[in-house]
Amino acid sequence: MNLPRYGLGCMSLSHAYGVAPQPEEGLRLLQTALDEGVTFFDTATLYGGGRNEELVGKAIAGRRDEIILASKGGMAIVDGSRVIDGRPETLRAQVDASLRRLDVDHIDLYYLHRWDKSVPIADSVAALAEAVDAGKIGAIGLSEVSVARLREAQQVAPIAAVQNEYSLWSRNAELGMLEATRSDGIALVAFSPVARGFLADAVHNPEELVAKDIRRGMPRFQSPHWEANAALLPAWRALAAEAGVSPAQLALAWLSSRGEHVVPIPGTTNIDHLREIIAAAQLEVTPDILERAGELIGTETVSGPRYPANNAVEVDTETFEDAA
């Protein structure tokens, strides 16, 4: 499917980064995004236990035809805990619940949020293919999967998009998925494109993050990795200043340069930052600056794995540890 060059990740309005904004503030941000030309919204069953889908549904009421709407199933909050469940009956129920919460009769792109390793991915994809046939969803996506899993899924139904973490400091996509999606005409939707705020120069002391912020549990924001990573920031700020853009805009420009099929979906809770993101799509950054950005922030310079061990086992993407 044809996706715009940028989208908006809606997760942070309800989930993951500590205290979410009040619903009316989130609604105002989403409506501002619509007013300023954002045409691709990304939400999920998981985010806020369904509240994020409800928020997005309110924002797009009366304006459904202005956007490509994406959501996800296969991972949800169940009795207060995050549960990965890719059984066909679960996915059927979650698609229907997403439609209700979003208050729409059709979701353009619906992802398997995580591959449930106890269920063949073919079974999960077959359930989503049923939803396509029923007109409930327009296309199937996969999230945080490897090329091998993509190939298995493609034996069952066409895959329109793969959403994996991809940024200067998380290059796992370059171990195969970047090229696989390019060659197959699949969108590579890049979440956390500014490295969970690091490349936006938005985190200066992880110990000041609120208690429920998921970054507190991520190795790259913990000692001794944080100190090594923070040491990269002065040069990163200087490079962005040389380019005449903000640090976040430089990170987005680099990601967009990786291929026309790469679609960053940055998120924010701040309208000024939203406008900064939107402006990034129009900026021109020289190849020399982009090359230097890739040398400054990358696998060889960033310290620490992207997930703690308990979360890493839930993800199927290629890893540099396996490639070594």
Solvent accessible surface area in square Angstrom, and as a share of the most:
residue,aa,sasa,rsa
1,M,86,0.38
2,N,143,0.74
3,L,28,0.14
4,P,37,0.23
5,R,95,0.35
6,Y,31,0.12
7,G,4,0.03
8,L,3,0.01
9,G,10,0.10
10,C,0,0.00
11,M,42,0.19
12,S,16,0.10
13,L,7,0.03
14,S,15,0.10
15,H,42,0.19
16,A,14,0.11
17,Y,56,0.21
18,G,18,0.18
19,V,130,0.75
20,A,35,0.27
21,P,28,0.17
22,Q,102,0.45
23,P,86,0.54
24,E,102,0.46
25,E,76,0.34
26,G,1,0.01
27,L,46,0.23
28,R,130,0.47
29,L,1,0.01
30,L,0,0.00
31,Q,70,0.31
32,T,18,0.11
33,A,0,0.00
34,L,10,0.05
35,D,98,0.51
36,E,69,0.31
37,G,52,0.50
38,V,19,0.11
39,T,55,0.32
40,F,0,0.00
41,F,0,0.00
42,D,2,0.01
43,T,0,0.00
44,A,0,0.00
45,T,10,0.06
46,L,9,0.04
47,Y,14,0.05
48,G,5,0.05
49,G,45,0.44
50,G,1,0.01
51,R,148,0.54
52,N,0,0.00
53,E,0,0.00
54,E,79,0.36
55,L,14,0.07
56,V,0,0.00
57,G,5,0.05
58,K,133,0.57
59,A,2,0.02
60,I,2,0.01
61,A,71,0.55
62,G,86,0.82
63,R,63,0.23
64,R,59,0.22
65,D,134,0.69
66,E,75,0.34
67,I,12,0.06
68,I,38,0.19
69,L,0,0.00
70,A,0,0.00
71,S,0,0.00
72,K,1,0.00
73,G,0,0.00
74,G,0,0.00
75,M,5,0.02
76,A,11,0.08
77,I,69,0.35
78,V,73,0.42
79,D,148,0.76
80,G,70,0.67
81,S,65,0.42
82,R,95,0.35
83,V,58,0.33
84,I,40,0.20
85,D,21,0.11
86,G,0,0.00
87,R,117,0.43
88,P,32,0.20
89,E,96,0.43
90,T,23,0.13
91,L,0,0.00
92,R,110,0.40
93,A,59,0.46
94,Q,24,0.11
95,V,3,0.02
96,D,48,0.25
97,A,15,0.12
98,S,0,0.00
99,L,21,0.11
100,R,170,0.62
101,R,62,0.23
102,L,0,0.00
103,D,122,0.63
104,V,26,0.15
105,D,124,0.64
106,H,60,0.27
107,I,0,0.00
108,D,30,0.15
109,L,0,0.00
110,Y,0,0.00
111,Y,0,0.00
112,L,0,0.00
113,H,9,0.04
114,R,27,0.10
115,W,40,0.14
116,D,15,0.08
117,K,104,0.44
118,S,98,0.63
119,V,16,0.09
120,P,83,0.52
121,I,1,0.01
122,A,36,0.28
123,D,63,0.33
124,S,0,0.00
125,V,0,0.00
126,A,39,0.30
127,A,4,0.03
128,L,0,0.00
129,A,22,0.17
130,E,82,0.37
131,A,10,0.08
132,V,51,0.29
133,D,125,0.65
134,A,68,0.53
135,G,39,0.38
136,K,68,0.29
137,I,2,0.01
138,G,37,0.35
139,A,17,0.13
140,I,5,0.03
141,G,0,0.00
142,L,0,0.00
143,S,1,0.01
144,E,1,0.00
145,V,0,0.00
146,S,10,0.06
147,V,32,0.18
148,A,56,0.44
149,R,43,0.16
150,L,0,0.00
151,R,92,0.33
152,E,76,0.34
153,A,0,0.00
154,Q,55,0.24
155,Q,156,0.69
156,V,59,0.34
157,A,11,0.08
158,P,119,0.75
159,I,11,0.06
160,A,14,0.11
161,A,0,0.00
162,V,0,0.00
163,Q,4,0.02
164,N,4,0.02
165,E,4,0.02
166,Y,0,0.00
167,S,1,0.00
168,L,1,0.00
169,W,8,0.03
170,S,1,0.01
171,R,30,0.11
172,N,16,0.08
173,A,2,0.02
174,E,60,0.27
175,L,57,0.28
176,G,25,0.24
177,M,0,0.00
178,L,17,0.09
179,E,97,0.44
180,A,7,0.05
181,T,0,0.00
182,R,110,0.40
183,S,75,0.49
184,D,64,0.33
185,G,65,0.62
186,I,7,0.04
187,A,9,0.07
188,L,0,0.00
189,V,0,0.00
190,A,0,0.00
191,F,32,0.13
192,S,18,0.11
193,P,3,0.02
194,V,22,0.13
195,A,0,0.00
196,R,22,0.08
197,G,11,0.11
198,F,0,0.00
199,L,0,0.00
200,A,33,0.26
201,D,29,0.15
202,A,64,0.50
203,V,4,0.02
204,H,121,0.54
205,N,61,0.31
206,P,11,0.07
207,E,137,0.61
208,E,135,0.61
209,L,28,0.14
210,V,72,0.41
211,A,93,0.72
212,K,173,0.73
213,D,6,0.03
214,I,69,0.35
215,R,31,0.11
216,R,96,0.35
217,G,36,0.35
218,M,12,0.05
219,P,17,0.11
220,R,26,0.10
221,F,7,0.03
222,Q,73,0.32
223,S,83,0.54
224,P,97,0.61
225,H,52,0.23
226,W,24,0.08
227,E,99,0.44
228,A,48,0.37
229,N,0,0.00
230,A,28,0.21
231,A,73,0.57
232,L,27,0.14
233,L,5,0.03
234,P,77,0.49
235,A,51,0.39
236,W,0,0.00
237,R,94,0.34
238,A,61,0.47
239,L,11,0.05
240,A,1,0.01
241,A,76,0.59
242,E,106,0.48
243,A,28,0.21
244,G,67,0.64
245,V,20,0.11
246,S,28,0.18
247,P,28,0.17
248,A,9,0.07
249,Q,20,0.09
250,L,0,0.00
251,A,1,0.01
252,L,1,0.00
253,A,13,0.10
254,W,9,0.03
255,L,0,0.00
256,S,22,0.14
257,S,59,0.38
258,R,79,0.29
259,G,11,0.11
260,E,156,0.70
261,H,29,0.13
262,V,0,0.00
263,V,4,0.02
264,P,0,0.00
265,I,8,0.04
266,P,1,0.01
267,G,37,0.36
268,T,13,0.08
269,T,68,0.40
270,N,62,0.32
271,I,44,0.22
272,D,102,0.53
273,H,94,0.42
274,L,1,0.00
275,R,112,0.41
276,E,48,0.21
277,I,18,0.09
278,I,44,0.23
279,A,43,0.33
280,A,4,0.03
281,A,47,0.36
282,Q,147,0.65
283,L,64,0.32
284,E,161,0.72
285,V,19,0.11
286,T,79,0.46
287,P,111,0.70
288,D,80,0.41
289,I,10,0.05
290,L,25,0.12
291,E,110,0.49
292,R,88,0.32
293,A,0,0.00
294,G,18,0.18
295,E,112,0.50
296,L,39,0.19
297,I,0,0.00
298,G,5,0.05
299,T,60,0.35
300,E,166,0.75
301,T,51,0.30
302,V,18,0.10
303,S,30,0.19
304,G,20,0.20
305,P,65,0.41
306,R,26,0.10
307,Y,20,0.08
308,P,31,0.20
309,A,82,0.63
310,N,103,0.53
311,N,35,0.18
312,A,46,0.36
313,V,104,0.60
314,E,46,0.21
315,V,19,0.11
316,D,20,0.10
317,T,11,0.07
318,E,44,0.20
319,T,44,0.25
320,F,65,0.27
321,E,123,0.55
322,D,120,0.62
323,A,68,0.53
324,A,121,0.94
